């Protein structure tokens, strides 16, 4: 029968989708009656089914947990290889619901609430990079085109916020869009632009820069 998970093609409160790996191919069957085509299309829309004729199972390469104020898991952003992302949250019975959680929060929420200074970047990987260097950082799920919610602004209220956009046009536009909503609601606001060939802050550190270099650049507004 295969593993049973919540079906993504209908509102499934009890796992009804059988998923089986046979000879390197993924087979799906919804016991609630959804057609295989509908299931596959729903999986594709969530980045859980590869495009093209080869339906090799995507491999999970990273899981980023979003929690509430107390550190309780709300949902995860799952990164697959080939590169794609999907959101899932626990169903309370040991399985996952592969849908957007009804409550969206900033990444690493408990750390933000304790910090006077927060770096705001475009993705979870960049947040983890900054944390490795001793900084508090956050992002919102969904990438460059995800909406910035009023609740995110409320979370950052009164704090110094340093936005580091990705070094491309969409990233810089996102930074300006978010900055407009934060302006007047946070203690201090700064946009730190990456110059040169670094595509994001992770790449910038990978080019040999240190945490002291970043601290030195906060006042100038440019990461060189």
Backbone as a chain_set.jsonl record, in Angstrom:
{"seq": "XXXXXXXXXXXXXXXXXXXXXXXXXXXXXXXXXXXXXXXXXXXXXXXXXXXXXXXXXXXXXXXXXXXXXXXXXXXXXXXXXXXXXXXXXXXXXXXXXXXXXXXXXXXXXXXXXXXXXXXXXXXXXXXXXXXXXXXXXXXXXXXXXXXXXXXXXXXXXXXXXXXXXXXXXXXXXXXXXXXXXXXXXXXXXXXXXXXXXXXXXXXXXXXXXXXXXXXXXXXXXXXX", "coords": {"N": [[0.821, -1.201, 0.0], [2.02, 1.247, 0.63], [3.334, 4.352, 2.052], [1.121, 6.311, 4.052], [-0.162, 9.509, 3.682], [-1.436, 12.893, 4.187], [-3.685, 13.824, 1.675], [-2.978, 16.057, -0.962], [-4.69, 16.998, -2.82], [-7.243, 17.365, -1.958], [-9.203, 18.591, 0.837], [-7.902, 17.174, 3.388], [-8.245, 15.629, 6.34], [-7.597, 13.279, 7.487], [-5.064, 10.949, 6.886], [-5.004, 9.856, 3.575], [-3.699, 9.404, 1.257], [-1.804, 7.223, -0.524], [1.601, 6.631, -0.914], [4.133, 5.308, -2.812], [7.328, 3.968, -3.453], [8.576, 2.595, -6.253], [10.853, 0.787, -7.985], [12.442, 3.08, -8.317], [10.59, 4.956, -9.095], [7.843, 7.105, -8.317], [4.747, 6.246, -7.006], [1.345, 7.098, -6.664], [-1.75, 7.047, -4.871], [-4.969, 7.981, -4.134], [-7.087, 7.182, -1.566], [-9.451, 8.368, -1.037], [-10.633, 9.026, -3.357], [-9.629, 10.928, -5.19], [-8.402, 11.678, -8.436], [-5.492, 10.285, -10.032], [-4.215, 12.085, -11.693], [-5.12, 14.59, -10.69], [-3.948, 14.526, -8.171], [-1.201, 14.461, -8.784], [-0.937, 16.914, -10.14], [-1.525, 18.658, -8.046], [0.603, 18.087, -6.348], [2.701, 18.957, -7.967], [2.181, 21.717, -8.002], [2.942, 22.429, -5.5], [5.588, 22.033, -5.525], [6.433, 19.434, -5.133], [6.663, 17.465, -6.947], [8.545, 16.401, -9.641], [9.097, 18.144, -12.741], [8.569, 17.25, -16.224], [9.26, 14.073, -17.874], [10.617, 12.325, -16.246], [10.032, 10.954, -13.231], [11.513, 10.775, -10.838], [12.001, 10.566, -7.337], [12.021, 13.625, -5.536], [14.669, 14.913, -3.493], [14.916, 15.698, -0.09], [16.785, 18.33, 1.138], [17.06, 20.25, 3.069], [15.485, 21.448, 6.051], [13.544, 23.916, 7.448], [12.482, 25.173, 10.411], [9.713, 26.91, 11.554], [8.589, 28.585, 14.371], [6.325, 29.274, 17.16], [6.011, 31.947, 19.643], [6.864, 30.644, 21.933], [8.544, 28.731, 21.071], [7.38, 26.494, 19.99], [6.718, 24.254, 17.352], [5.338, 25.505, 14.384], [5.276, 25.346, 11.517], [7.139, 24.041, 8.698], [9.575, 24.995, 6.278], [10.49, 23.293, 3.498], [13.245, 22.308, 1.675], [14.011, 21.052, -1.499], [15.982, 18.95, -3.666], [16.029, 18.385, -7.082], [16.187, 22.031, -6.962], [13.631, 23.357, -5.121], [10.879, 24.54, -3.146], [8.698, 23.873, -0.377], [5.893, 24.156, 1.844], [4.999, 22.792, 5.0], [3.031, 21.418, 7.696], [2.543, 19.954, 10.996], [0.049, 17.391, 11.427], [-0.878, 16.609, 13.8], [-1.022, 13.949, 14.258], [1.27, 12.609, 13.72], [1.855, 12.881, 11.059], [2.274, 14.909, 8.033], [0.818, 17.924, 6.813], [0.733, 19.179, 3.711], [0.561, 22.09, 3.131], [0.071, 25.686, 3.216], [0.544, 27.119, 6.358], [-2.029, 28.385, 8.513], [-1.257, 30.457, 10.224], [1.251, 32.75, 9.769], [4.588, 33.461, 10.522], [7.598, 35.252, 11.473], [10.831, 33.923, 10.737], [12.765, 32.188, 13.167], [11.522, 33.271, 15.431], [11.422, 33.374, 18.422], [14.056, 34.203, 19.023], [14.19, 36.714, 17.824], [12.437, 38.201, 19.389], [13.879, 38.615, 21.669], [15.949, 40.217, 20.973], [17.674, 43.338, 20.411], [18.671, 44.214, 17.99], [18.167, 43.283, 14.669], [18.873, 41.424, 11.79], [17.553, 41.411, 8.535], [16.928, 39.239, 5.995], [16.741, 37.505, 2.77], [16.264, 34.726, 2.652], [16.023, 31.527, 4.396], [18.462, 30.176, 4.515], [20.379, 32.232, 4.477], [19.759, 33.429, 6.9], [20.604, 31.431, 8.69], [23.326, 31.453, 8.121], [24.108, 34.011, 9.082], [23.533, 33.629, 11.78], [25.469, 31.765, 12.436], [27.645, 33.41, 12.585], [27.15, 34.845, 14.818], [25.021, 36.687, 14.833], [21.651, 37.954, 15.156], [19.03, 37.082, 13.103], [16.459, 37.142, 10.552], [13.733, 36.082, 8.388], [10.954, 35.93, 6.088], [8.698, 33.342, 5.115], [8.603, 32.062, 1.767], [10.077, 33.472, -0.104], [11.256, 35.983, -2.466], [8.935, 37.13, -3.535], [6.963, 36.857, -1.664], [4.293, 38.045, 0.413], [4.628, 40.818, 2.689], [3.569, 40.825, 5.88], [1.418, 42.723, 8.095], [1.677, 41.793, 10.72], [4.316, 40.951, 10.823], [5.716, 43.343, 10.812], [4.839, 44.336, 13.272], [6.08, 42.516, 14.973], [8.739, 43.286, 14.752], [8.738, 45.8, 15.792], [10.11, 48.7, 17.291], [12.703, 47.762, 17.292], [16.138, 47.787, 16.097], [16.551, 47.432, 12.718], [18.23, 45.833, 10.162], [18.35, 45.576, 6.853], [19.409, 43.253, 4.492], [19.511, 42.886, 1.272], [19.288, 40.435, -1.394], [21.701, 40.456, -4.031], [20.433, 41.446, -6.492], [17.992, 42.629, -8.884], [15.231, 41.914, -8.161], [15.619, 41.314, -5.417], [16.498, 43.75, -4.34], [14.294, 45.381, -4.854], [12.417, 44.129, -3.248], [13.538, 44.698, -0.737], [13.183, 47.488, -0.586], [10.411, 47.608, -0.675], [9.67, 46.305, 1.704], [10.984, 47.948, 3.52], [9.529, 50.32, 3.357], [7.245, 49.635, 4.741], [8.237, 49.172, 7.243], [9.312, 51.556, 8.032], [9.167, 54.092, 10.405], [8.018, 52.427, 12.224], [9.891, 50.892, 13.428], [12.825, 50.968, 15.574], [15.234, 51.831, 14.385], [16.284, 51.945, 11.015], [17.988, 50.368, 8.384], [19.454, 49.799, 5.201], [21.587, 47.508, 3.919], [23.6, 47.255, 1.301], [24.851, 44.803, -0.9], [27.886, 44.798, -2.633], [29.845, 44.257, -5.617], [30.614, 40.897, -6.594], [29.214, 39.199, -4.928], [26.331, 37.33, -4.366], [24.528, 37.073, -2.295], [24.302, 37.364, 1.318], [25.401, 35.074, 2.379], [27.109, 34.227, 0.341], [28.779, 36.446, 0.382], [30.121, 36.249, 2.881], [31.364, 33.868, 2.253], [33.288, 34.706, 0.504], [35.353, 35.471, 2.045], [34.985, 37.449, 3.966], [34.496, 38.711, 7.324], [32.795, 38.578, 10.57], [33.484, 40.913, 11.836], [33.998, 42.591, 9.697], [31.409, 42.909, 8.75], [30.159, 44.22, 10.899], [31.589, 46.599, 10.822], [30.615, 47.706, 8.507], [27.974, 48.318, 8.962], [27.368, 50.948, 9.767], [28.037, 52.417, 7.502], [26.342, 51.565, 5.522], [26.854, 49.976, 3.325], [27.965, 46.904, 2.112], [31.059, 46.052, 1.19]], "CA": [[0.0, 0.0, 0.0], [2.894, 2.406, 0.692], [3.126, 5.27, 3.166], [-0.092, 7.112, 3.993], [-0.008, 10.915, 4.046], [-2.619, 13.678, 3.835], [-3.759, 14.109, 0.252], [-2.873, 17.487, -1.265], [-5.674, 17.343, -3.845], [-8.504, 17.717, -1.303], [-9.055, 18.94, 2.243], [-7.744, 15.841, 3.971], [-7.932, 15.668, 7.774], [-7.107, 11.95, 7.842], [-4.214, 10.528, 5.765], [-5.673, 8.967, 2.624], [-2.896, 9.281, 0.041], [-0.742, 6.219, -0.467], [2.778, 6.971, -1.706], [4.997, 4.127, -2.879], [8.507, 4.068, -4.312], [8.754, 1.316, -6.932], [11.877, 0.813, -9.039], [12.914, 4.442, -8.509], [9.499, 5.821, -9.502], [6.882, 7.386, -7.266], [3.371, 5.902, -7.327], [0.419, 7.702, -5.708], [-3.149, 6.625, -4.984], [-5.81, 8.58, -3.1], [-8.181, 6.278, -1.194], [-10.687, 9.151, -0.916], [-11.239, 9.121, -4.671], [-9.007, 11.892, -6.107], [-7.729, 11.038, -9.55], [-4.035, 10.364, -9.987], [-3.834, 13.333, -12.366], [-5.333, 15.7, -9.761], [-2.942, 14.427, -7.105], [0.102, 14.849, -9.331], [-0.969, 18.363, -10.398], [-1.441, 19.325, -6.74], [1.98, 17.924, -5.896], [3.535, 19.845, -8.786], [1.957, 23.105, -7.605], [3.624, 22.635, -4.228], [6.998, 21.735, -5.703], [6.709, 18.098, -4.608], [6.692, 16.508, -8.05], [9.428, 16.969, -10.665], [8.53, 18.344, -14.07], [9.134, 16.375, -17.245], [8.848, 12.674, -17.868], [11.309, 11.579, -15.206], [9.397, 11.21, -11.944], [12.344, 10.375, -9.718], [11.589, 11.237, -6.113], [12.876, 14.727, -5.102], [15.374, 14.65, -2.244], [14.923, 16.794, 0.875], [18.15, 18.701, 1.513], [17.04, 21.14, 4.237], [14.188, 21.701, 6.682], [13.63, 25.118, 8.273], [11.323, 25.149, 11.303], [9.145, 28.163, 12.041], [7.93, 28.306, 15.643], [5.639, 30.388, 17.808], [6.816, 32.68, 20.61], [7.385, 29.716, 22.95], [9.429, 27.762, 20.433], [6.623, 25.336, 19.518], [6.705, 24.195, 15.901], [4.135, 25.829, 13.615], [5.4, 24.765, 10.183], [8.482, 23.953, 8.141], [9.875, 25.181, 4.865], [11.301, 22.15, 3.082], [13.957, 22.525, 0.41], [14.274, 19.825, -2.233], [16.888, 18.916, -4.792], [16.282, 19.698, -7.66], [15.807, 23.12, -6.074], [12.255, 23.786, -4.994], [10.515, 24.689, -1.747], [7.307, 23.637, -0.04], [5.58, 24.364, 3.253], [4.22, 21.725, 5.603], [2.879, 21.532, 9.15], [2.092, 18.69, 11.58], [-1.398, 17.2, 11.498], [-1.211, 16.182, 15.164], [-1.066, 12.48, 14.333], [2.54, 12.068, 13.24], [2.017, 13.091, 9.621], [2.398, 16.299, 7.604], [-0.119, 18.526, 5.879], [1.581, 19.958, 2.793], [-0.141, 23.321, 2.788], [0.501, 26.869, 3.954], [-0.053, 27.186, 7.693], [-2.879, 29.574, 8.629], [-0.536, 31.545, 10.884], [2.595, 32.955, 9.243], [5.435, 34.217, 11.452], [8.98, 35.429, 11.041], [11.747, 32.825, 11.062], [13.51, 32.332, 14.421], [10.736, 34.24, 16.187], [11.829, 33.59, 19.819], [15.313, 34.952, 19.074], [13.893, 38.101, 17.469], [11.755, 38.863, 20.507], [14.861, 38.894, 22.709], [17.083, 40.95, 20.391], [17.473, 44.743, 20.072], [19.11, 44.424, 16.61], [17.806, 42.122, 13.861], [19.153, 41.473, 10.354], [16.461, 40.873, 7.733], [17.467, 38.764, 4.72], [15.721, 36.987, 1.85], [15.981, 33.304, 2.795], [16.425, 30.866, 5.642], [19.896, 29.844, 4.474], [21.125, 33.42, 4.879], [19.549, 33.579, 8.346], [21.476, 30.488, 9.388], [24.7, 31.944, 7.956], [24.329, 35.104, 10.026], [23.538, 33.058, 13.13], [26.776, 31.135, 12.638], [28.598, 34.474, 12.898], [26.769, 35.472, 16.071], [24.015, 37.725, 14.666], [20.246, 37.558, 15.13], [18.515, 37.375, 11.762], [15.153, 36.556, 10.259], [13.148, 36.218, 7.056], [9.604, 35.367, 6.03], [8.628, 32.231, 4.174], [8.036, 32.275, 0.446], [10.99, 34.076, -1.054], [11.264, 37.402, -2.787], [7.608, 37.623, -3.889], [6.013, 36.614, -0.579], [3.806, 39.298, 1.002], [5.09, 41.223, 4.01], [2.344, 40.995, 6.639], [1.471, 43.691, 9.197], [2.146, 41.134, 11.945], [5.778, 40.927, 10.787], [6.138, 44.67, 11.248], [4.586, 44.41, 14.703], [7.101, 41.724, 15.648], [10.01, 44.02, 14.726], [8.52, 47.153, 16.303], [11.027, 49.207, 18.308], [14.045, 47.203, 17.153], [16.949, 48.223, 14.974], [16.445, 46.437, 11.656], [19.196, 46.009, 9.083], [17.945, 44.749, 5.715], [20.466, 42.915, 3.53], [18.853, 42.242, 0.133], [20.098, 39.729, -2.39], [22.319, 41.385, -4.964], [19.787, 41.42, -7.8], [16.894, 43.598, -8.937], [14.092, 41.53, -7.318], [15.982, 41.415, -4.017], [16.539, 45.162, -3.944], [12.92, 45.876, -4.849], [11.796, 43.589, -2.029], [14.061, 45.447, 0.404], [12.518, 48.788, -0.56], [9.001, 47.376, -0.367], [9.57, 46.008, 3.134], [11.447, 49.129, 4.265], [8.426, 51.289, 3.411], [6.307, 49.21, 5.771], [8.901, 49.23, 8.545], [9.673, 52.939, 8.34], [8.318, 54.698, 11.409], [7.529, 51.404, 13.151], [11.038, 50.269, 14.096], [13.675, 51.963, 16.213], [16.183, 52.332, 13.394], [16.195, 51.135, 9.805], [19.146, 50.514, 7.512], [19.584, 48.824, 4.116], [22.99, 47.237, 3.647], [23.654, 46.699, -0.047], [26.03, 44.034, -1.277], [28.52, 45.242, -3.862], [30.746, 43.27, -6.18], [30.051, 39.686, -7.189], [28.472, 38.401, -3.95], [24.904, 37.317, -4.707], [23.782, 37.216, -1.05], [25.204, 37.498, 2.456], [26.133, 33.814, 2.513], [28.183, 34.308, -0.641], [29.685, 37.502, 0.852], [30.991, 35.628, 3.887], [32.154, 32.851, 1.579], [34.398, 35.359, -0.191], [36.429, 35.739, 2.992], [34.666, 38.5, 4.925], [34.291, 38.252, 8.692], [31.761, 39.282, 11.313], [33.983, 42.263, 12.109], [33.771, 43.36, 8.471], [29.99, 43.251, 8.682], [29.904, 45.24, 11.919], [32.19, 47.854, 10.357], [29.852, 48.227, 7.382], [26.614, 48.656, 9.345], [27.198, 52.39, 9.806], [28.19, 53.005, 6.168], [25.212, 51.174, 4.689], [27.3, 49.226, 2.145], [28.89, 45.789, 2.283], [31.951, 46.099, 0.038]], "C": [[0.855, 1.252, 0.0], [2.602, 3.257, 1.912], [1.842, 6.054, 2.953], [0.187, 8.517, 4.49], [-1.303, 11.633, 3.696], [-2.58, 14.035, 2.348], [-3.757, 15.611, 0.015], [-3.929, 17.937, -2.276], [-7.05, 17.643, -3.256], [-8.224, 18.033, 0.16], [-9.081, 17.663, 3.058], [-7.346, 15.947, 5.437], [-7.427, 14.335, 8.287], [-6.309, 11.404, 6.661], [-4.898, 9.515, 4.858], [-4.866, 8.741, 1.357], [-1.766, 8.275, 0.257], [0.38, 6.613, -1.421], [3.743, 5.79, -1.643], [6.132, 4.366, -3.856], [8.743, 2.693, -4.931], [9.724, 1.479, -8.087], [12.329, 2.232, -9.366], [11.853, 5.42, -8.969], [8.49, 5.96, -8.364], [5.474, 7.066, -7.768], [2.462, 6.494, -6.253], [-0.995, 7.188, -5.967], [-3.927, 7.202, -3.823], [-6.994, 7.658, -2.821], [-9.494, 7.02, -1.006], [-11.324, 9.41, -2.279], [-10.648, 10.142, -5.615], [-8.309, 11.142, -7.244], [-6.218, 11.204, -9.419], [-3.551, 11.662, -10.626], [-3.989, 14.528, -11.428], [-4.289, 15.71, -8.651], [-1.59, 14.916, -7.607], [0.147, 16.348, -9.604], [-0.862, 19.14, -9.095], [-0.032, 19.227, -6.168], [2.916, 18.844, -6.665], [3.4, 21.293, -8.331], [2.65, 23.448, -6.3], [5.114, 22.302, -4.305], [7.396, 20.361, -5.231], [6.755, 17.032, -5.69], [7.535, 17.111, -9.168], [8.706, 17.124, -11.984], [9.181, 17.4, -15.062], [8.689, 14.943, -17.07], [9.491, 11.886, -16.741], [10.704, 11.917, -13.85], [10.189, 10.601, -10.795], [11.949, 11.191, -8.491], [12.547, 12.387, -5.784], [13.485, 14.406, -3.736], [15.317, 15.877, -1.35], [16.362, 17.075, 1.301], [18.197, 19.646, 2.706], [15.615, 21.305, 4.729], [14.357, 22.881, 7.625], [12.348, 25.235, 9.091], [10.952, 26.553, 11.761], [8.332, 27.847, 13.297], [7.138, 29.513, 16.132], [6.559, 31.03, 18.842], [7.475, 31.778, 21.64], [8.342, 28.677, 22.367], [8.73, 26.499, 19.97], [6.496, 25.389, 17.995], [5.339, 24.557, 15.331], [4.175, 25.141, 12.258], [6.869, 24.716, 9.782], [8.481, 24.387, 6.678], [10.859, 24.079, 4.492], [11.936, 22.467, 1.733], [14.303, 21.178, -0.212], [15.387, 20.043, -3.252], [16.305, 17.959, -5.826], [15.611, 20.814, -6.864], [14.343, 23.486, -6.212], [11.91, 23.801, -3.511], [9.035, 24.373, -1.561], [7.118, 23.836, 1.459], [4.727, 23.207, 3.768], [4.076, 21.993, 7.098], [2.297, 20.232, 9.71], [0.57, 18.608, 11.637], [-1.843, 16.766, 12.883], [-1.25, 14.685, 15.348], [0.191, 11.85, 13.746], [2.768, 12.204, 11.757], [2.082, 14.584, 9.316], [1.246, 16.682, 6.703], [0.692, 19.467, 4.996], [0.797, 21.158, 2.259], [0.461, 24.469, 3.597], [-0.219, 26.922, 5.288], [-0.902, 28.452, 7.805], [-2.233, 30.736, 9.36], [0.878, 31.613, 10.324], [3.373, 33.865, 10.199], [6.804, 34.424, 10.831], [9.827, 34.261, 11.52], [12.566, 33.174, 12.304], [12.845, 33.358, 15.346], [11.195, 34.427, 17.637], [13.117, 34.405, 19.948], [15.082, 36.425, 18.772], [13.337, 38.854, 18.664], [12.711, 39.233, 21.633], [15.969, 39.83, 22.233], [16.747, 42.406, 20.117], [17.814, 45.059, 18.616], [18.84, 43.14, 15.821], [18.182, 42.382, 12.404], [17.995, 40.799, 9.618], [16.989, 40.526, 6.346], [16.368, 38.05, 3.937], [15.366, 35.526, 2.079], [16.528, 32.722, 4.073], [17.911, 30.52, 5.664], [20.737, 31.024, 4.919], [20.947, 33.713, 6.374], [20.51, 32.678, 9.113], [22.944, 30.89, 9.262], [24.997, 33.04, 8.965], [24.351, 34.603, 11.461], [24.871, 32.395, 13.446], [27.84, 32.162, 13.021], [28.165, 35.299, 14.111], [25.709, 36.549, 15.984], [22.603, 37.126, 14.765], [19.667, 37.994, 13.787], [17.184, 36.677, 11.557], [14.809, 36.734, 8.789], [11.714, 35.765, 7.155], [9.556, 34.326, 4.928], [8.094, 32.68, 2.827], [8.908, 32.995, -0.548], [10.68, 35.523, -1.37], [9.865, 37.955, -3.057], [6.561, 37.412, -2.795], [5.557, 37.926, 0.039], [4.413, 39.551, 2.383], [3.856, 41.588, 4.833], [2.491, 42.05, 7.736], [1.975, 43.077, 10.501], [3.67, 41.034, 11.986], [6.332, 42.267, 11.275], [5.95, 44.829, 12.747], [5.639, 43.655, 15.493], [8.411, 42.493, 15.773], [9.909, 45.418, 15.331], [9.517, 47.502, 17.402], [12.449, 48.704, 18.196], [14.82, 47.894, 16.034], [16.943, 47.109, 13.944], [17.411, 46.788, 10.542], [18.823, 45.038, 7.963], [19.144, 44.52, 4.805], [19.812, 42.19, 2.358], [19.83, 41.39, -0.674], [20.562, 40.736, -3.431], [21.749, 41.213, -6.374], [18.583, 42.361, -7.737], [15.695, 43.188, -8.09], [14.398, 41.671, -5.827], [15.984, 42.848, -3.522], [15.148, 45.786, -3.923], [12.179, 45.386, -3.613], [12.239, 44.382, -0.819], [13.369, 46.804, 0.53], [11.052, 48.649, -0.166], [8.798, 47.123, 1.128], [9.954, 47.23, 3.963], [10.335, 50.163, 4.401], [7.437, 50.936, 4.519], [6.914, 49.285, 7.168], [9.17, 50.662, 8.994], [8.657, 53.56, 9.297], [7.785, 53.725, 12.43], [8.652, 50.686, 13.882], [11.934, 51.362, 14.656], [14.641, 52.629, 15.256], [16.154, 51.387, 12.208], [17.374, 51.426, 8.897], [19.081, 49.447, 6.428], [21.056, 48.704, 3.769], [23.089, 46.564, 2.285], [24.975, 45.968, -0.288], [26.587, 44.585, -2.582], [29.485, 44.166, -4.354], [29.979, 42.056, -6.665], [29.237, 38.849, -6.216], [26.981, 38.481, -4.246], [24.013, 37.452, -3.481], [24.779, 37.229, 0.098], [25.987, 36.212, 2.706], [27.327, 33.794, 1.577], [29.224, 35.331, -0.2], [30.636, 36.968, 1.914], [31.896, 34.583, 3.245], [33.33, 33.415, 0.817], [35.508, 35.798, 0.761], [36.171, 36.839, 3.996], [34.361, 37.892, 6.292], [33.154, 39.013, 9.352], [32.19, 40.702, 11.658], [33.823, 43.165, 10.89], [32.318, 43.808, 8.38], [29.645, 44.347, 9.691], [30.421, 46.597, 11.449], [31.362, 48.503, 9.268], [28.444, 48.69, 7.757], [26.385, 50.164, 9.314], [27.292, 53.029, 8.422], [27.043, 52.668, 5.24], [25.587, 50.395, 3.464], [28.239, 48.122, 2.573], [29.782, 45.727, 1.048], [32.801, 44.84, -0.068]], "O": [[0.447, 2.253, -0.589], [1.727, 2.927, 2.713], [1.505, 6.42, 1.827], [0.71, 8.701, 5.589], [-2.163, 11.084, 3.007], [-1.558, 14.492, 1.836], [-4.451, 16.354, 0.709], [-4.048, 19.13, -2.556], [-7.934, 18.122, -3.967], [-7.13, 17.77, 0.659], [-10.146, 17.135, 3.377], [-6.213, 16.322, 5.74], [-6.89, 14.255, 9.391], [-6.815, 11.393, 5.539], [-5.32, 8.45, 5.309], [-5.281, 7.983, 0.48], [-0.896, 8.462, 1.107], [0.137, 6.895, -2.595], [4.12, 5.334, -0.563], [5.928, 4.897, -4.947], [9.07, 1.739, -4.226], [9.46, 2.209, -9.042], [12.572, 2.564, -10.526], [12.156, 6.588, -9.214], [8.313, 5.048, -7.557], [5.058, 7.55, -8.821], [2.769, 6.405, -5.064], [-1.388, 6.93, -7.105], [-3.6, 6.952, -2.663], [-7.802, 7.381, -3.708], [-10.54, 6.394, -0.835], [-12.428, 9.951, -2.355], [-11.105, 10.24, -6.754], [-7.7, 10.095, -7.025], [-5.732, 12.137, -8.78], [-2.588, 12.268, -10.155], [-3.108, 15.386, -11.365], [-3.809, 16.767, -8.243], [-0.916, 15.695, -6.934], [1.159, 16.992, -9.33], [-0.186, 20.167, -9.039], [0.466, 20.181, -5.571], [3.82, 19.444, -6.083], [4.391, 22.021, -8.279], [2.917, 24.616, -6.02], [5.812, 22.288, -3.291], [8.571, 20.123, -4.952], [6.872, 15.843, -5.396], [7.262, 18.23, -9.602], [7.815, 16.341, -12.314], [10.226, 16.815, -14.777], [7.848, 14.635, -16.226], [8.947, 10.865, -16.323], [10.847, 13.042, -13.37], [9.62, 9.988, -9.892], [11.605, 12.368, -8.602], [13.76, 12.176, -5.75], [12.877, 13.706, -2.926], [15.634, 16.98, -1.793], [17.069, 16.18, 1.764], [19.259, 19.831, 3.301], [14.663, 21.304, 3.948], [15.217, 22.854, 8.505], [11.26, 25.379, 8.534], [11.786, 27.287, 12.291], [7.488, 26.951, 13.288], [7.258, 30.616, 15.6], [7.743, 30.702, 18.914], [8.537, 32.112, 22.166], [8.882, 27.844, 23.095], [9.39, 25.53, 19.595], [6.203, 26.439, 17.423], [4.317, 24.0, 15.732], [3.235, 24.439, 11.882], [7.728, 25.286, 10.455], [7.514, 24.172, 5.947], [11.925, 23.951, 5.095], [11.254, 22.844, 0.779], [14.819, 20.283, 0.457], [15.686, 21.172, -3.643], [16.094, 16.793, -5.492], [14.608, 20.593, -6.184], [13.88, 23.874, -7.284], [12.577, 23.146, -2.71], [8.224, 24.578, -2.464], [8.059, 23.702, 2.241], [3.849, 22.708, 3.065], [4.888, 22.701, 7.694], [1.632, 19.49, 8.987], [-0.112, 19.608, 11.861], [-3.035, 16.575, 13.126], [-1.482, 14.194, 16.452], [0.175, 10.693, 13.325], [3.763, 11.702, 11.235], [1.964, 15.418, 10.213], [0.756, 15.866, 5.923], [1.27, 20.439, 5.482], [0.429, 21.212, 1.086], [1.243, 24.261, 4.525], [-1.441, 26.786, 5.349], [-0.534, 29.487, 7.25], [-2.615, 31.887, 9.146], [1.623, 30.636, 10.4], [2.874, 34.906, 10.625], [7.127, 33.843, 9.795], [9.571, 33.685, 12.577], [13.003, 34.312, 12.471], [13.512, 34.194, 15.957], [11.348, 35.574, 18.057], [13.257, 35.204, 20.873], [15.703, 37.291, 19.388], [13.714, 39.997, 18.923], [12.385, 40.079, 22.466], [16.842, 40.197, 23.019], [15.652, 42.701, 19.638], [17.322, 46.041, 18.06], [19.228, 42.05, 16.241], [17.852, 43.431, 11.85], [17.517, 39.743, 10.034], [17.44, 41.402, 5.608], [15.218, 37.993, 4.372], [14.26, 35.114, 1.732], [17.37, 33.317, 4.746], [18.545, 30.568, 6.718], [21.707, 30.85, 5.657], [21.873, 34.187, 7.032], [21.15, 33.113, 10.071], [23.722, 30.691, 10.194], [26.029, 33.001, 9.635], [25.121, 35.111, 12.277], [25.349, 32.452, 14.579], [28.815, 31.832, 13.696], [28.757, 36.341, 14.395], [25.498, 37.271, 16.958], [22.397, 35.943, 14.491], [19.807, 39.152, 13.392], [16.828, 35.75, 12.285], [15.497, 37.438, 8.049], [11.293, 35.264, 8.198], [10.279, 34.416, 3.936], [7.241, 33.564, 2.748], [8.539, 33.126, -1.715], [9.946, 36.197, -0.648], [9.627, 39.141, -2.83], [5.394, 37.754, -2.984], [6.366, 38.843, 0.179], [4.675, 38.618, 3.141], [3.169, 42.558, 4.515], [3.591, 42.246, 8.252], [2.625, 43.754, 11.298], [4.258, 41.031, 13.067], [7.29, 42.314, 12.047], [6.808, 45.396, 13.423], [6.049, 44.099, 16.565], [9.114, 42.372, 16.776], [10.903, 46.143, 15.376], [9.746, 46.718, 18.323], [13.324, 49.167, 18.928], [14.233, 48.506, 15.141], [17.289, 45.969, 14.255], [17.409, 47.911, 10.038], [18.965, 43.824, 8.112], [19.815, 45.468, 4.396], [19.579, 40.984, 2.444], [21.042, 41.604, -0.635], [19.897, 41.742, -3.68], [22.468, 40.883, -7.317], [18.206, 42.828, -6.662], [15.169, 44.025, -7.355], [13.538, 42.097, -5.056], [15.525, 43.131, -2.415], [14.855, 46.625, -3.071], [11.409, 46.129, -3.004], [11.42, 44.71, 0.04], [13.009, 47.218, 1.632], [10.519, 49.467, 0.583], [7.872, 47.658, 1.739], [9.33, 47.515, 4.985], [10.211, 50.81, 5.441], [6.862, 51.819, 5.156], [6.197, 49.443, 8.157], [9.247, 50.943, 10.191], [7.454, 53.556, 9.037], [7.163, 54.137, 13.409], [8.406, 49.956, 14.842], [11.828, 52.527, 14.273], [14.844, 53.842, 15.306], [16.016, 50.175, 12.372], [17.72, 52.584, 8.665], [18.694, 48.31, 6.702], [21.694, 49.68, 3.375], [22.695, 45.407, 2.141], [26.052, 46.446, 0.068], [25.838, 44.811, -3.532], [29.887, 43.282, -3.599], [28.831, 42.167, -7.095], [28.617, 37.871, -6.634], [26.427, 39.574, -4.364], [22.869, 37.894, -3.594], [25.983, 37.116, -0.131], [27.116, 36.26, 3.194], [28.424, 33.394, 1.965], [30.421, 35.113, -0.384], [31.84, 37.216, 1.845], [33.052, 34.427, 3.639], [34.275, 32.689, 0.51], [36.484, 36.42, 0.342], [37.045, 37.144, 4.807], [34.014, 36.716, 6.402], [32.613, 39.963, 8.786], [31.351, 41.597, 11.762], [33.547, 44.357, 11.025], [32.029, 44.938, 7.987], [28.923, 45.289, 9.368], [29.769, 47.62, 11.654], [31.396, 49.724, 9.112], [27.788, 49.373, 6.972], [25.325, 50.618, 8.883], [26.69, 54.077, 8.188], [26.789, 53.391, 4.277], [24.728, 50.157, 2.614], [29.196, 48.361, 3.308], [29.308, 45.382, -0.034], [33.61, 44.717, -0.987]]}, "num_chains": 1, "name": "protein.A"}
